[in-house]
Amino acid sequence: MESQIVCRIPSYVKAVTDALQKAGHRGYLVGGSLRDLLLGKTPHDYDLTTDATPDEMLEIFSAFRTIPTGLKHGTLTVMSEGNPIEVTTHRVDGDYLDSRRPESVSFTRRLEEDLSRRDFTVNAMAWNQELGLVDLFGGRDDLQRGVIRAVGNPVARFTEDALRILRAFRFSAQLNFAIDPDTLAAAGLQREGLSKISAERVFSEIKRLLVAPAAARGLAALCESGCEREVFHGLPLRHELFERLEALPPEAALRLALLLCDHTPAKAEALCRAWRTSNVFCDSVTDFLAAFSADLPHTSYEARRHVCSFWKGWEGAMQLRTALGQNVEECRKICHTVAKNGTAVEIKRLAVNGRELQTQLGVAPRDTGTLLLQLQDLVWQDPARNKKAVLLELARAILNKEMSV
């Protein structure tokens, strides 16, 4: 397994470790990049840790373009062959007073001190071509067993940084790993610490969990630990929906809508606001749920009305229904047909506009919107009516009928 690592490390990473070694220091692959290599995957990026101090790194990498990403915390981004590599000095964290960040960071020459501060055993290994794999906490065994286990005392790890609780669920979902029973129990014991995590960070972890290959497993662990109320702000989830997520594409808004399909769009919006998601994400979720809660269309007229009423959400809502085991293929086909052939006419595509109704028929501004909606419905019933002369005549008939009542 370790011999495969040597062959798979890109030349631009080796250039950085060679520069450290030439200067009398060591660089180690760590974290997710090493974990992925050991799993036979190709890392998205590479992280290194080193015994060189930040000042020493600046001198060592003077021939490279560097970015002082977090130099006071020991992190320097080194550009090698156009690729960014984060290199961080071995460090020891001070006390955690806010369940999120250490009050201080000190540097150390000892790799073991750096590894012991990390979250989970599968992320707490290091590799150097000279020394091979450094695995002080059984990370390789946990990789082979498919287990997420905290480094050392799990209660202490989650007390230091409550975000690690959500990371445990997310890694479970991404890797399809079980969570060690003691680690899962500790997550539940320390779940109140989640209230100290910024809403944006909570959402970031949940979003990544939702699109993961084993999202159902991560969500099941989250609920088993008792963290559901804290994370979803009191909205109950129907756990049997978890397994349905895999029937949907890995789109976070769509999968969240499935989890919330028992709730109103207003409640979904409140959750998105609590997580401080983007407006676009929030609107997507609520659009899906609004279309999902509407009656299914079975005729061309109903399909035109449905598509126009839920322009951004109808197709996603059909996917939700399919994931729930409903047969909506015929309804979907009708909707696709009217959307494609242009007969699902929006107000702005009517052959007559509000100003023309006002100037040619004397319609009061306050009545214009209602009249346009009536004309739109008539066009949905018969798209051939969408001609200016025809619509003006229909509008005149509507006005005359209303005046005669």
Order of alpha helices (4+ residues) and beta strands (2+ residues): alpha-alpha-beta-alpha-beta-alpha-beta-beta-beta-beta-beta-alpha-beta-beta-alpha-beta-alpha-alpha-beta-alpha-alpha-alpha-alpha-alpha-alpha-alpha-alpha-alpha-alpha-alpha-alpha-alpha
